Amino acid sequence: MSIWDNPEFKNESSGAYVNFKSIGDSVEGTVLSVGLQTWDDGTIAPKIVLHTNEGERTLTAGQVRLKMALADKRPEQGDYLAVKFISIEDRGGGKTLKHFNVDVRKAMTDAPF
């Protein structure tokens, strides 16, 4: 795949990033691509572009628990991914930890015969 095949170049709505601000916020759809987001401070996070009922949405998983859940479930292109923000844990000192439910349904890769 060439850089010019990237969905972000083809779709004006690609700026639709997923935000998990309130408990209950969620996103679900078919995984179009899985890559890495490199932040200005050098840290990296999974970057997943989804085809949803609302169009293409980009999920960058910087939150620790979300990153761990995605690494455990290992979504790939073609899989169906559902993510829901379920709770906030108070860690003291003004710090919090967000918790998520992550469900991945793997795409069928082999036709049954």
Secondary structure in CASP SS format (residue, H / E / C, confidence):
PFRMAT SS
TARGET T0000
AUTHOR 0000-0000-0000
METHOD secondary structure of the structure
MODEL  1
M C 1.00
S C 1.00
I H 1.00
W H 1.00
D H 1.00
N C 1.00
P H 1.00
E H 1.00
F H 1.00
K H 1.00
N C 1.00
E H 1.00
S H 1.00
S H 1.00
G H 1.00
A C 1.00
Y E 1.00
V C 1.00
N C 1.00
F C 1.00
K C 1.00
S C 1.00
I C 1.00
G C 1.00
D C 1.00
S E 1.00
V E 1.00
E E 1.00
G E 1.00
T E 1.00
V E 1.00
L E 1.00
S E 1.00
V E 1.00
G E 1.00
L E 1.00
Q E 1.00
T E 1.00
W C 1.00
D C 1.00
D C 1.00
G C 1.00
T C 1.00
I E 1.00
A E 1.00
P E 1.00
K E 1.00
I E 1.00
V E 1.00
L E 1.00
H E 1.00
T E 1.00
N C 1.00
E C 1.00
G E 1.00
E E 1.00
R E 1.00
T E 1.00
L E 1.00
T E 1.00
A C 1.00
G C 1.00
Q C 1.00
V H 1.00
R H 1.00
L H 1.00
K H 1.00
M H 1.00
A H 1.00
L H 1.00
A H 1.00
D H 1.00
K H 1.00
R C 1.00
P C 1.00
E C 1.00
Q C 1.00
G C 1.00
D C 1.00
Y E 1.00
L E 1.00
A E 1.00
V E 1.00
K E 1.00
F E 1.00
I E 1.00
S E 1.00
I E 1.00
E E 1.00
D E 1.00
R E 1.00
G E 1.00
G C 1.00
G C 1.00
K E 1.00
T E 1.00
L E 1.00
K E 1.00
H E 1.00
F E 1.00
N E 1.00
V E 1.00
D E 1.00
V E 1.00
R E 1.00
K C 1.00
A C 1.00
M C 1.00
T C 1.00
D C 1.00
A C 1.00
P C 1.00
F C 1.00
END
